[in-house]
């Protein structure tokens, strides 16, 4: 299971946190901060075939960013800036993936 959320408790622009469970939610690996200064408006966490997990977020303006894990969330690649898209929405939903 994979879970991502925004915590605005310590920083003004919010941090994107991530946690995962390898046993269906019985126990969880300690959460980590994937993005320290997200300045986000919406996030989406998607799990795809194999070991890939993707995090996409849009800042309060029009910038969209992407981050990927190729090993079920154990490690993450550096964030990538995808560009400015005024017409694209990143859906902010709570998604749990097993």
MODELLER restraints for C-alpha pairs under 7 A, 6 or more apart:
rsr = mdl.restraints
at = mdl.atoms
rsr.add(forms.Gaussian(group=physical.xy_distance, feature=features.Distance(at['CA:1:A'], at['CA:20:A']), mean=5.42, stdev=0.5))
rsr.add(forms.Gaussian(group=physical.xy_distance, feature=features.Distance(at['CA:1:A'], at['CA:21:A']), mean=5.00, stdev=0.5))
rsr.add(forms.Gaussian(group=physical.xy_distance, feature=features.Distance(at['CA:1:A'], at['CA:22:A']), mean=6.59, stdev=0.5))
rsr.add(forms.Gaussian(group=physical.xy_distance, feature=features.Distance(at['CA:1:A'], at['CA:24:A']), mean=6.13, stdev=0.5))
rsr.add(forms.Gaussian(group=physical.xy_distance, feature=features.Distance(at['CA:1:A'], at['CA:25:A']), mean=6.60, stdev=0.5))
rsr.add(forms.Gaussian(group=physical.xy_distance, feature=features.Distance(at['CA:1:A'], at['CA:96:A']), mean=5.84, stdev=0.5))
rsr.add(forms.Gaussian(group=physical.xy_distance, feature=features.Distance(at['CA:1:A'], at['CA:97:A']), mean=4.71, stdev=0.5))
rsr.add(forms.Gaussian(group=physical.xy_distance, feature=features.Distance(at['CA:1:A'], at['CA:98:A']), mean=4.24, stdev=0.5))
rsr.add(forms.Gaussian(group=physical.xy_distance, feature=features.Distance(at['CA:2:A'], at['CA:19:A']), mean=6.03, stdev=0.5))
rsr.add(forms.Gaussian(group=physical.xy_distance, feature=features.Distance(at['CA:2:A'], at['CA:20:A']), mean=4.50, stdev=0.5))
rsr.add(forms.Gaussian(group=physical.xy_distance, feature=features.Distance(at['CA:2:A'], at['CA:21:A']), mean=6.64, stdev=0.5))
rsr.add(forms.Gaussian(group=physical.xy_distance, feature=features.Distance(at['CA:2:A'], at['CA:96:A']), mean=5.58, stdev=0.5))
rsr.add(forms.Gaussian(group=physical.xy_distance, feature=features.Distance(at['CA:2:A'], at['CA:97:A']), mean=5.42, stdev=0.5))
rsr.add(forms.Gaussian(group=physical.xy_distance, feature=features.Distance(at['CA:3:A'], at['CA:18:A']), mean=5.68, stdev=0.5))
rsr.add(forms.Gaussian(group=physical.xy_distance, feature=features.Distance(at['CA:3:A'], at['CA:19:A']), mean=5.33, stdev=0.5))
rsr.add(forms.Gaussian(group=physical.xy_distance, feature=features.Distance(at['CA:3:A'], at['CA:20:A']), mean=6.23, stdev=0.5))
rsr.add(forms.Gaussian(group=physical.xy_distance, feature=features.Distance(at['CA:3:A'], at['CA:95:A']), mean=6.73, stdev=0.5))
rsr.add(forms.Gaussian(group=physical.xy_distance, feature=features.Distance(at['CA:3:A'], at['CA:96:A']), mean=5.80, stdev=0.5))
rsr.add(forms.Gaussian(group=physical.xy_distance, feature=features.Distance(at['CA:4:A'], at['CA:16:A']), mean=6.75, stdev=0.5))
rsr.add(forms.Gaussian(group=physical.xy_distance, feature=features.Distance(at['CA:4:A'], at['CA:17:A']), mean=5.51, stdev=0.5))
rsr.add(forms.Gaussian(group=physical.xy_distance, feature=features.Distance(at['CA:4:A'], at['CA:18:A']), mean=4.44, stdev=0.5))
rsr.add(forms.Gaussian(group=physical.xy_distance, feature=features.Distance(at['CA:4:A'], at['CA:19:A']), mean=6.58, stdev=0.5))
rsr.add(forms.Gaussian(group=physical.xy_distance, feature=features.Distance(at['CA:4:A'], at['CA:45:A']), mean=6.45, stdev=0.5))
rsr.add(forms.Gaussian(group=physical.xy_distance, feature=features.Distance(at['CA:5:A'], at['CA:16:A']), mean=5.62, stdev=0.5))
rsr.add(forms.Gaussian(group=physical.xy_distance, feature=features.Distance(at['CA:5:A'], at['CA:17:A']), mean=5.37, stdev=0.5))
rsr.add(forms.Gaussian(group=physical.xy_distance, feature=features.Distance(at['CA:5:A'], at['CA:18:A']), mean=6.69, stdev=0.5))
rsr.add(forms.Gaussian(group=physical.xy_distance, feature=features.Distance(at['CA:6:A'], at['CA:14:A']), mean=6.07, stdev=0.5))
rsr.add(forms.Gaussian(group=physical.xy_distance, feature=features.Distance(at['CA:6:A'], at['CA:15:A']), mean=5.50, stdev=0.5))
rsr.add(forms.Gaussian(group=physical.xy_distance, feature=features.Distance(at['CA:6:A'], at['CA:16:A']), mean=4.54, stdev=0.5))
rsr.add(forms.Gaussian(group=physical.xy_distance, feature=features.Distance(at['CA:6:A'], at['CA:17:A']), mean=6.09, stdev=0.5))
rsr.add(forms.Gaussian(group=physical.xy_distance, feature=features.Distance(at['CA:7:A'], at['CA:14:A']), mean=5.39, stdev=0.5))
rsr.add(forms.Gaussian(group=physical.xy_distance, feature=features.Distance(at['CA:7:A'], at['CA:15:A']), mean=5.31, stdev=0.5))
rsr.add(forms.Gaussian(group=physical.xy_distance, feature=features.Distance(at['CA:7:A'], at['CA:16:A']), mean=6.49, stdev=0.5))
rsr.add(forms.Gaussian(group=physical.xy_distance, feature=features.Distance(at['CA:8:A'], at['CA:14:A']), mean=4.07, stdev=0.5))
rsr.add(forms.Gaussian(group=physical.xy_distance, feature=features.Distance(at['CA:8:A'], at['CA:15:A']), mean=6.31, stdev=0.5))
rsr.add(forms.Gaussian(group=physical.xy_distance, feature=features.Distance(at['CA:13:A'], at['CA:37:A']), mean=5.68, stdev=0.5))
rsr.add(forms.Gaussian(group=physical.xy_distance, feature=features.Distance(at['CA:13:A'], at['CA:38:A']), mean=5.94, stdev=0.5))
rsr.add(forms.Gaussian(group=physical.xy_distance, feature=features.Distance(at['CA:13:A'], at['CA:39:A']), mean=4.29, stdev=0.5))
rsr.add(forms.Gaussian(group=physical.xy_distance, feature=features.Distance(at['CA:14:A'], at['CA:37:A']), mean=5.85, stdev=0.5))
rsr.add(forms.Gaussian(group=physical.xy_distance, feature=features.Distance(at['CA:14:A'], at['CA:38:A']), mean=5.63, stdev=0.5))
rsr.add(forms.Gaussian(group=physical.xy_distance, feature=features.Distance(at['CA:14:A'], at['CA:39:A']), mean=6.05, stdev=0.5))
rsr.add(forms.Gaussian(group=physical.xy_distance, feature=features.Distance(at['CA:15:A'], at['CA:33:A']), mean=6.55, stdev=0.5))
rsr.add(forms.Gaussian(group=physical.xy_distance, feature=features.Distance(at['CA:15:A'], at['CA:35:A']), mean=5.57, stdev=0.5))
rsr.add(forms.Gaussian(group=physical.xy_distance, feature=features.Distance(at['CA:15:A'], at['CA:36:A']), mean=4.71, stdev=0.5))
rsr.add(forms.Gaussian(group=physical.xy_distance, feature=features.Distance(at['CA:15:A'], at['CA:37:A']), mean=5.51, stdev=0.5))
rsr.add(forms.Gaussian(group=physical.xy_distance, feature=features.Distance(at['CA:15:A'], at['CA:38:A']), mean=5.57, stdev=0.5))
rsr.add(forms.Gaussian(group=physical.xy_distance, feature=features.Distance(at['CA:16:A'], at['CA:33:A']), mean=5.85, stdev=0.5))
rsr.add(forms.Gaussian(group=physical.xy_distance, feature=features.Distance(at['CA:16:A'], at['CA:34:A']), mean=5.65, stdev=0.5))
rsr.add(forms.Gaussian(group=physical.xy_distance, feature=features.Distance(at['CA:16:A'], at['CA:35:A']), mean=5.05, stdev=0.5))
rsr.add(forms.Gaussian(group=physical.xy_distance, feature=features.Distance(at['CA:16:A'], at['CA:36:A']), mean=6.68, stdev=0.5))
rsr.add(forms.Gaussian(group=physical.xy_distance, feature=features.Distance(at['CA:16:A'], at['CA:38:A']), mean=6.50, stdev=0.5))
rsr.add(forms.Gaussian(group=physical.xy_distance, feature=features.Distance(at['CA:17:A'], at['CA:31:A']), mean=6.53, stdev=0.5))
rsr.add(forms.Gaussian(group=physical.xy_distance, feature=features.Distance(at['CA:17:A'], at['CA:32:A']), mean=5.56, stdev=0.5))
rsr.add(forms.Gaussian(group=physical.xy_distance, feature=features.Distance(at['CA:17:A'], at['CA:33:A']), mean=4.40, stdev=0.5))
rsr.add(forms.Gaussian(group=physical.xy_distance, feature=features.Distance(at['CA:17:A'], at['CA:34:A']), mean=5.65, stdev=0.5))
rsr.add(forms.Gaussian(group=physical.xy_distance, feature=features.Distance(at['CA:18:A'], at['CA:31:A']), mean=5.39, stdev=0.5))
rsr.add(forms.Gaussian(group=physical.xy_distance, feature=features.Distance(at['CA:18:A'], at['CA:32:A']), mean=5.40, stdev=0.5))
rsr.add(forms.Gaussian(group=physical.xy_distance, feature=features.Distance(at['CA:18:A'], at['CA:33:A']), mean=6.31, stdev=0.5))
rsr.add(forms.Gaussian(group=physical.xy_distance, feature=features.Distance(at['CA:18:A'], at['CA:34:A']), mean=6.48, stdev=0.5))
rsr.add(forms.Gaussian(group=physical.xy_distance, feature=features.Distance(at['CA:19:A'], at['CA:28:A']), mean=6.78, stdev=0.5))
rsr.add(forms.Gaussian(group=physical.xy_distance, feature=features.Distance(at['CA:19:A'], at['CA:29:A']), mean=6.20, stdev=0.5))
rsr.add(forms.Gaussian(group=physical.xy_distance, feature=features.Distance(at['CA:19:A'], at['CA:30:A']), mean=6.47, stdev=0.5))
rsr.add(forms.Gaussian(group=physical.xy_distance, feature=features.Distance(at['CA:19:A'], at['CA:31:A']), mean=4.40, stdev=0.5))
rsr.add(forms.Gaussian(group=physical.xy_distance, feature=features.Distance(at['CA:19:A'], at['CA:32:A']), mean=6.57, stdev=0.5))
rsr.add(forms.Gaussian(group=physical.xy_distance, feature=features.Distance(at['CA:20:A'], at['CA:28:A']), mean=5.69, stdev=0.5))
rsr.add(forms.Gaussian(group=physical.xy_distance, feature=features.Distance(at['CA:20:A'], at['CA:29:A']), mean=5.69, stdev=0.5))
rsr.add(forms.Gaussian(group=physical.xy_distance, feature=features.Distance(at['CA:21:A'], at['CA:27:A']), mean=5.97, stdev=0.5))
rsr.add(forms.Gaussian(group=physical.xy_distance, feature=features.Distance(at['CA:21:A'], at['CA:28:A']), mean=4.48, stdev=0.5))
rsr.add(forms.Gaussian(group=physical.xy_distance, feature=features.Distance(at['CA:21:A'], at['CA:29:A']), mean=6.09, stdev=0.5))
rsr.add(forms.Gaussian(group=physical.xy_distance, feature=features.Distance(at['CA:24:A'], at['CA:98:A']), mean=6.80, stdev=0.5))
rsr.add(forms.Gaussian(group=physical.xy_distance, feature=features.Distance(at['CA:38:A'], at['CA:59:A']), mean=6.86, stdev=0.5))
rsr.add(forms.Gaussian(group=physical.xy_distance, feature=features.Distance(at['CA:39:A'], at['CA:59:A']), mean=5.23, stdev=0.5))
rsr.add(forms.Gaussian(group=physical.xy_distance, feature=features.Distance(at['CA:39:A'], at['CA:60:A']), mean=6.19, stdev=0.5))
rsr.add(forms.Gaussian(group=physical.xy_distance, feature=features.Distance(at['CA:40:A'], at['CA:57:A']), mean=6.59, stdev=0.5))
rsr.add(forms.Gaussian(group=physical.xy_distance, feature=features.Distance(at['CA:40:A'], at['CA:58:A']), mean=5.59, stdev=0.5))
rsr.add(forms.Gaussian(group=physical.xy_distance, feature=features.Distance(at['CA:40:A'], at['CA:59:A']), mean=3.84, stdev=0.5))
rsr.add(forms.Gaussian(group=physical.xy_distance, feature=features.Distance(at['CA:40:A'], at['CA:60:A']), mean=5.36, stdev=0.5))
rsr.add(forms.Gaussian(group=physical.xy_distance, feature=features.Distance(at['CA:41:A'], at['CA:58:A']), mean=5.66, stdev=0.5))
rsr.add(forms.Gaussian(group=physical.xy_distance, feature=features.Distance(at['CA:41:A'], at['CA:59:A']), mean=5.04, stdev=0.5))
rsr.add(forms.Gaussian(group=physical.xy_distance, feature=features.Distance(at['CA:41:A'], at['CA:60:A']), mean=4.75, stdev=0.5))
rsr.add(forms.Gaussian(group=physical.xy_distance, feature=features.Distance(at['CA:42:A'], at['CA:57:A']), mean=5.60, stdev=0.5))
rsr.add(forms.Gaussian(group=physical.xy_distance, feature=features.Distance(at['CA:42:A'], at['CA:58:A']), mean=5.48, stdev=0.5))
rsr.add(forms.Gaussian(group=physical.xy_distance, feature=features.Distance(at['CA:42:A'], at['CA:90:A']), mean=5.73, stdev=0.5))
rsr.add(forms.Gaussian(group=physical.xy_distance, feature=features.Distance(at['CA:42:A'], at['CA:91:A']), mean=6.30, stdev=0.5))
rsr.add(forms.Gaussian(group=physical.xy_distance, feature=features.Distance(at['CA:42:A'], at['CA:92:A']), mean=4.87, stdev=0.5))
rsr.add(forms.Gaussian(group=physical.xy_distance, feature=features.Distance(at['CA:43:A'], at['CA:56:A']), mean=5.76, stdev=0.5))
rsr.add(forms.Gaussian(group=physical.xy_distance, feature=features.Distance(at['CA:43:A'], at['CA:57:A']), mean=4.24, stdev=0.5))
rsr.add(forms.Gaussian(group=physical.xy_distance, feature=features.Distance(at['CA:43:A'], at['CA:58:A']), mean=6.60, stdev=0.5))
rsr.add(forms.Gaussian(group=physical.xy_distance, feature=features.Distance(at['CA:43:A'], at['CA:90:A']), mean=6.17, stdev=0.5))
rsr.add(forms.Gaussian(group=physical.xy_distance, feature=features.Distance(at['CA:43:A'], at['CA:91:A']), mean=6.51, stdev=0.5))
rsr.add(forms.Gaussian(group=physical.xy_distance, feature=features.Distance(at['CA:43:A'], at['CA:92:A']), mean=5.08, stdev=0.5))
rsr.add(forms.Gaussian(group=physical.xy_distance, feature=features.Distance(at['CA:44:A'], at['CA:55:A']), mean=5.86, stdev=0.5))
rsr.add(forms.Gaussian(group=physical.xy_distance, feature=features.Distance(at['CA:44:A'], at['CA:56:A']), mean=5.27, stdev=0.5))
rsr.add(forms.Gaussian(group=physical.xy_distance, feature=features.Distance(at['CA:44:A'], at['CA:57:A']), mean=6.27, stdev=0.5))
rsr.add(forms.Gaussian(group=physical.xy_distance, feature=features.Distance(at['CA:44:A'], at['CA:90:A']), mean=6.46, stdev=0.5))
rsr.add(forms.Gaussian(group=physical.xy_distance, feature=features.Distance(at['CA:44:A'], at['CA:91:A']), mean=6.04, stdev=0.5))
rsr.add(forms.Gaussian(group=physical.xy_distance, feature=features.Distance(at['CA:44:A'], at['CA:92:A']), mean=5.77, stdev=0.5))
rsr.add(forms.Gaussian(group=physical.xy_distance, feature=features.Distance(at['CA:44:A'], at['CA:93:A']), mean=6.55, stdev=0.5))
rsr.add(forms.Gaussian(group=physical.xy_distance, feature=features.Distance(at['CA:45:A'], at['CA:54:A']), mean=5.77, stdev=0.5))
rsr.add(forms.Gaussian(group=physical.xy_distance, feature=features.Distance(at['CA:45:A'], at['CA:55:A']), mean=4.63, stdev=0.5))
rsr.add(forms.Gaussian(group=physical.xy_distance, feature=features.Distance(at['CA:45:A'], at['CA:56:A']), mean=6.52, stdev=0.5))
rsr.add(forms.Gaussian(group=physical.xy_distance, feature=features.Distance(at['CA:45:A'], at['CA:95:A']), mean=6.73, stdev=0.5))
rsr.add(forms.Gaussian(group=physical.xy_distance, feature=features.Distance(at['CA:46:A'], at['CA:53:A']), mean=5.83, stdev=0.5))
rsr.add(forms.Gaussian(group=physical.xy_distance, feature=features.Distance(at['CA:46:A'], at['CA:54:A']), mean=5.12, stdev=0.5))
rsr.add(forms.Gaussian(group=physical.xy_distance, feature=features.Distance(at['CA:46:A'], at['CA:55:A']), mean=6.43, stdev=0.5))
rsr.add(forms.Gaussian(group=physical.xy_distance, feature=features.Distance(at['CA:47:A'], at['CA:53:A']), mean=4.51, stdev=0.5))
rsr.add(forms.Gaussian(group=physical.xy_distance, feature=features.Distance(at['CA:47:A'], at['CA:54:A']), mean=6.28, stdev=0.5))
rsr.add(forms.Gaussian(group=physical.xy_distance, feature=features.Distance(at['CA:47:A'], at['CA:97:A']), mean=6.43, stdev=0.5))
rsr.add(forms.Gaussian(group=physical.xy_distance, feature=features.Distance(at['CA:51:A'], at['CA:70:A']), mean=5.43, stdev=0.5))
rsr.add(forms.Gaussian(group=physical.xy_distance, feature=features.Distance(at['CA:51:A'], at['CA:71:A']), mean=4.86, stdev=0.5))
rsr.add(forms.Gaussian(group=physical.xy_distance, feature=features.Distance(at['CA:51:A'], at['CA:72:A']), mean=4.67, stdev=0.5))
rsr.add(forms.Gaussian(group=physical.xy_distance, feature=features.Distance(at['CA:52:A'], at['CA:69:A']), mean=5.57, stdev=0.5))
rsr.add(forms.Gaussian(group=physical.xy_distance, feature=features.Distance(at['CA:52:A'], at['CA:70:A']), mean=4.50, stdev=0.5))
rsr.add(forms.Gaussian(group=physical.xy_distance, feature=features.Distance(at['CA:52:A'], at['CA:71:A']), mean=6.20, stdev=0.5))
rsr.add(forms.Gaussian(group=physical.xy_distance, feature=features.Distance(at['CA:52:A'], at['CA:72:A']), mean=5.81, stdev=0.5))
rsr.add(forms.Gaussian(group=physical.xy_distance, feature=features.Distance(at['CA:53:A'], at['CA:68:A']), mean=5.86, stdev=0.5))
rsr.add(forms.Gaussian(group=physical.xy_distance, feature=features.Distance(at['CA:53:A'], at['CA:69:A']), mean=5.14, stdev=0.5))
rsr.add(forms.Gaussian(group=physical.xy_distance, feature=features.Distance(at['CA:53:A'], at['CA:70:A']), mean=6.63, stdev=0.5))
rsr.add(forms.Gaussian(group=physical.xy_distance, feature=features.Distance(at['CA:53:A'], at['CA:72:A']), mean=6.03, stdev=0.5))
rsr.add(forms.Gaussian(group=physical.xy_distance, feature=features.Distance(at['CA:53:A'], at['CA:73:A']), mean=6.45, stdev=0.5))
rsr.add(forms.Gaussian(group=physical.xy_distance, feature=features.Distance(at['CA:54:A'], at['CA:67:A']), mean=5.91, stdev=0.5))
rsr.add(forms.Gaussian(group=physical.xy_distance, feature=features.Distance(at['CA:54:A'], at['CA:68:A']), mean=4.59, stdev=0.5))
rsr.add(forms.Gaussian(group=physical.xy_distance, feature=features.Distance(at['CA:54:A'], at['CA:69:A']), mean=6.41, stdev=0.5))
rsr.add(forms.Gaussian(group=physical.xy_distance, feature=features.Distance(at['CA:55:A'], at['CA:66:A']), mean=5.74, stdev=0.5))
rsr.add(forms.Gaussian(group=physical.xy_distance, feature=features.Distance(at['CA:55:A'], at['CA:67:A']), mean=5.12, stdev=0.5))
rsr.add(forms.Gaussian(group=physical.xy_distance, feature=features.Distance(at['CA:55:A'], at['CA:68:A']), mean=6.29, stdev=0.5))
rsr.add(forms.Gaussian(group=physical.xy_distance, feature=features.Distance(at['CA:56:A'], at['CA:65:A']), mean=5.71, stdev=0.5))
rsr.add(forms.Gaussian(group=physical.xy_distance, feature=features.Distance(at['CA:56:A'], at['CA:66:A']), mean=4.56, stdev=0.5))
rsr.add(forms.Gaussian(group=physical.xy_distance, feature=features.Distance(at['CA:56:A'], at['CA:67:A']), mean=6.51, stdev=0.5))
rsr.add(forms.Gaussian(group=physical.xy_distance, feature=features.Distance(at['CA:57:A'], at['CA:64:A']), mean=5.75, stdev=0.5))
rsr.add(forms.Gaussian(group=physical.xy_distance, feature=features.Distance(at['CA:57:A'], at['CA:65:A']), mean=5.38, stdev=0.5))
rsr.add(forms.Gaussian(group=physical.xy_distance, feature=features.Distance(at['CA:57:A'], at['CA:66:A']), mean=6.64, stdev=0.5))
rsr.add(forms.Gaussian(group=physical.xy_distance, feature=features.Distance(at['CA:57:A'], at['CA:90:A']), mean=6.34, stdev=0.5))
rsr.add(forms.Gaussian(group=physical.xy_distance, feature=features.Distance(at['CA:58:A'], at['CA:64:A']), mean=4.35, stdev=0.5))
rsr.add(forms.Gaussian(group=physical.xy_distance, feature=features.Distance(at['CA:58:A'], at['CA:65:A']), mean=6.26, stdev=0.5))
rsr.add(forms.Gaussian(group=physical.xy_distance, feature=features.Distance(at['CA:58:A'], at['CA:90:A']), mean=6.26, stdev=0.5))
rsr.add(forms.Gaussian(group=physical.xy_distance, feature=features.Distance(at['CA:62:A'], at['CA:84:A']), mean=5.00, stdev=0.5))
rsr.add(forms.Gaussian(group=physical.xy_distance, feature=features.Distance(at['CA:62:A'], at['CA:85:A']), mean=5.33, stdev=0.5))
rsr.add(forms.Gaussian(group=physical.xy_distance, feature=features.Distance(at['CA:62:A'], at['CA:86:A']), mean=5.22, stdev=0.5))
rsr.add(forms.Gaussian(group=physical.xy_distance, feature=features.Distance(at['CA:63:A'], at['CA:83:A']), mean=5.64, stdev=0.5))
rsr.add(forms.Gaussian(group=physical.xy_distance, feature=features.Distance(at['CA:63:A'], at['CA:84:A']), mean=4.44, stdev=0.5))
rsr.add(forms.Gaussian(group=physical.xy_distance, feature=features.Distance(at['CA:63:A'], at['CA:85:A']), mean=6.47, stdev=0.5))
rsr.add(forms.Gaussian(group=physical.xy_distance, feature=features.Distance(at['CA:64:A'], at['CA:81:A']), mean=6.24, stdev=0.5))
rsr.add(forms.Gaussian(group=physical.xy_distance, feature=features.Distance(at['CA:64:A'], at['CA:82:A']), mean=5.44, stdev=0.5))
rsr.add(forms.Gaussian(group=physical.xy_distance, feature=features.Distance(at['CA:64:A'], at['CA:83:A']), mean=5.81, stdev=0.5))
rsr.add(forms.Gaussian(group=physical.xy_distance, feature=features.Distance(at['CA:64:A'], at['CA:84:A']), mean=6.30, stdev=0.5))
rsr.add(forms.Gaussian(group=physical.xy_distance, feature=features.Distance(at['CA:65:A'], at['CA:79:A']), mean=6.62, stdev=0.5))
rsr.add(forms.Gaussian(group=physical.xy_distance, feature=features.Distance(at['CA:65:A'], at['CA:80:A']), mean=5.54, stdev=0.5))
rsr.add(forms.Gaussian(group=physical.xy_distance, feature=features.Distance(at['CA:65:A'], at['CA:81:A']), mean=4.57, stdev=0.5))
rsr.add(forms.Gaussian(group=physical.xy_distance, feature=features.Distance(at['CA:65:A'], at['CA:82:A']), mean=5.43, stdev=0.5))
rsr.add(forms.Gaussian(group=physical.xy_distance, feature=features.Distance(at['CA:66:A'], at['CA:79:A']), mean=5.56, stdev=0.5))
rsr.add(forms.Gaussian(group=physical.xy_distance, feature=features.Distance(at['CA:66:A'], at['CA:80:A']), mean=5.11, stdev=0.5))
rsr.add(forms.Gaussian(group=physical.xy_distance, feature=features.Distance(at['CA:66:A'], at['CA:81:A']), mean=6.49, stdev=0.5))
rsr.add(forms.Gaussian(group=physical.xy_distance, feature=features.Distance(at['CA:66:A'], at['CA:82:A']), mean=6.87, stdev=0.5))
rsr.add(forms.Gaussian(group=physical.xy_distance, feature=features.Distance(at['CA:67:A'], at['CA:76:A']), mean=6.91, stdev=0.5))
rsr.add(forms.Gaussian(group=physical.xy_distance, feature=features.Distance(at['CA:67:A'], at['CA:77:A']), mean=6.08, stdev=0.5))
rsr.add(forms.Gaussian(group=physical.xy_distance, feature=features.Distance(at['CA:67:A'], at['CA:78:A']), mean=6.33, stdev=0.5))
rsr.add(forms.Gaussian(group=physical.xy_distance, feature=features.Distance(at['CA:67:A'], at['CA:79:A']), mean=4.62, stdev=0.5))
rsr.add(forms.Gaussian(group=physical.xy_distance, feature=features.Distance(at['CA:67:A'], at['CA:80:A']), mean=6.29, stdev=0.5))
rsr.add(forms.Gaussian(group=physical.xy_distance, feature=features.Distance(at['CA:68:A'], at['CA:76:A']), mean=5.68, stdev=0.5))
rsr.add(forms.Gaussian(group=physical.xy_distance, feature=features.Distance(at['CA:68:A'], at['CA:77:A']), mean=5.51, stdev=0.5))
rsr.add(forms.Gaussian(group=physical.xy_distance, feature=features.Distance(at['CA:69:A'], at['CA:75:A']), mean=5.92, stdev=0.5))
rsr.add(forms.Gaussian(group=physical.xy_distance, feature=features.Distance(at['CA:69:A'], at['CA:76:A']), mean=4.48, stdev=0.5))
rsr.add(forms.Gaussian(group=physical.xy_distance, feature=features.Distance(at['CA:69:A'], at['CA:77:A']), mean=6.15, stdev=0.5))
